[in-house]
Amino acid sequence: MRIDFDPAAMTRNEFYRLLTATVVPRPIAWVSTTSADGTHNLAPHSFFTIASVAPPVVQFTSVGRKDTLRNVEATGQFVVNLASEGLFEQINDTGTDFPHGVSEFEAAGIGSEPSLRVKPPRVAGSPMALECEVHTTLGIGDATVVFGRVVHAVVSQEVLVDGHPEISRMNPLSRLGKDEWGTVGDVREISRIRHADWRGPAGDR
């Protein structure tokens, strides 16, 4: 038996809770920005993915008009820092609704380091960062999708195996429903099947 849910018959928050509990797990963009007056901002955004590879573009969504979005619009730059398990509490701290003008780096005691190609700093303790320049933004209702062209990427040597980021060393966090967060857990591997090698559906083999 299935239960039907009609977005038109539900409040925004009711359907938000349903969506965020079913579209899981969601990778987290830990986005650092700098305001026009030089204040550094840091906030997690769990509506995040790759938009394009050539050119390399990532996207995240700001629900409402938060400091991250204001800074991106003002300066055209941001950094996506990998949200790793070892920084769990600090990532959650930066989701606090601090007043405008407060730096989450300072308030949460998070170390920063200069970026190479953009003004916003990187999170020093994050194993990977993507430095981005805004490609475009798209407003949808009360949300804004930000597309950023990756102009530089940096990865800690400690998480590389044969020159490739290893998932078991990066230990990324994800968001689930309610106040739930996810870790990598078990990792399964399976190769994509070429049509020339197709032997029928898996259940029939």
N, C-alpha and C positions, 0 to 999 in steps of 0.2 A: 504493500500500500504506500502511495506517495501523497504528500501534503502539498497543496498548491499555495503559492504566495504571490500576491498581486502588488507590484510596486506602487501602483496608483492608489491602493487602499491602505498603504502603510506610511508611517512618517519617515522622514529622511533618516533619522537615527536608527529606526527599526530595520530598515532595509540595508543600511550601512553595516549593522551588526551581522546581518545574514550574509552579505557579500564577503565581508572580511573573515567569516568563519568557513566559507566554502571555497574561496580562492586562496588556497594554502598549499604549501608554505610560500610566503612572499619574501624575496630577498630584500635586504635593507640598504638603501643608499644613505650613508652617514655623510650628509652634505655640509661642507664648510664654505662660507661665503664671507665677504667683507663689505661693509656698508660704505656709502659715499664718504662718510666722515672717518672711516678707518677702523670701525669696531668689527671684530671678528665674531662670526656667528657659527654655530654648529648644531645641527638637528637631524634626527633620523626620519627618513621617509620610506614607508614600506610599499608604496606603489612605484615600483622601479624595475626597469628591464633594459635590454639592448634594443635599439631601434634600427640600427644599420651597421654594417661592417665596412662598406666602402662607399662613402666615407664612414669612419668609425663614429657612431653617434649613440649615446645612451639617453634614456628619458626617465624622469621622475615626475610625480604629480604632487602639487601642493594643494591640499584641501583647505580652502580659505586663503586669505591674504596674510601670510606669516612673514617674519623677517627674512627667511630664506628667499622667498619670492621677491620681496621688495629689493633685496640686495642684488639678486640676479638681474632684475630689470634695470637697476641703477648702474651696475658695473659690467654686466655681460659675461661674468666669469663665476665658476664654482669648481669645487673639488669633491669627487665621490670617494670617500674612504671606506675600505672594507670593514664591515661591522663584525668583528671576530668575537668568539666566545669569551676570551679572556678579558674583554672590555664590557661585559654584559651590564654591570651596574652603571658604568659611566655613560654608556649609550642611553640607558633609560633615564639617567639624570638630565641628559640634554634634551629630552622630550618634555621637560618642565616648561610651563608657560611663563618664562621669565619676562619682566617688563621690557618694552622696546629699549634698545640701547645697552642692554646687559650682554656681556660676552659669555657664552656658555663655556668656552675654554677656561676662562678665569673662575667662573662660578662653580664649575664642576672639577676644577683642578686638573685639566687635561693638557698634557704637553703637546706643543705644536712644533712644526719645523717649516722652513720656507719652501714654497713650491718652486719649480724651475721655470714654468712658462706663464703662470697666472699669479695674481696678487693674493687671493685667499690662501691661508696656510694649510698644510696637511696635518693630519693627526699623527704625531710622532710614533705612537704605539701601534698604529694600524699597519698590518703587513702589506697592504696594497692600496694604491691611490690612483685615481684617474683625474688628471687636470683637464678641465673643460672650458670651452668658450661657447656661449649660447648660440645655437643654430637658429632656433625659433621657439616661440611659445604659442600655445593654443588654449584658449579659454573654453571650458565646457561647464555650463552651469556655475556652481560655486567652487569649481576646481580649475586649476591651470596646469597643463602639461608642459614641462620644460624639456626641450631637446638640446643636448649639449654635445658639440663636436669634441672628441677626445684629442687634445693636442700633445699630451705627454702621459705616459704611464710609468709607474715605479712599483717594483716588487721587492720585498725583503729577500735577501739571498737564502735565509733560513727556511723559507717555504717552497723553494724551487727544488725540483728533482729532474735532472737532465734538462734544465732550462725551462721547465714547465711548472706552473703553480700546482702544488699538490693539495687536494681538498682536505686530506687528513692533517695537514700542517697549517692550513689557513683557518680551519674551524669556523666557517661563517655561521652567523646567527640568521634566523628568519622569524617573521611574525606570523602568528596563527590567529585564531579568534580571541575575543575578550582580552584578557591581560596575558595571554599565553605566548610563549616564544619557543622556537624550535632550534635544535642543533642538528648536525649532519646525520648522526646515527649510522645505521648500516648503509653501505654503498654497494649497489649491484651494478654489474657490467653486462652488456649484451650488444653484439654487433648488429648494425643495420643490414638487412638482407637484400642483395641485388635481385632483380627480377629473374636474371638468368639462373639463380640458385634457388628460386622459390619452390618450396615443396608442399604448399598448402598451408592453411591456418594452423597455428601452433597446437590447438586442441586436437587436430586430426592426424598429427604426425606419429 
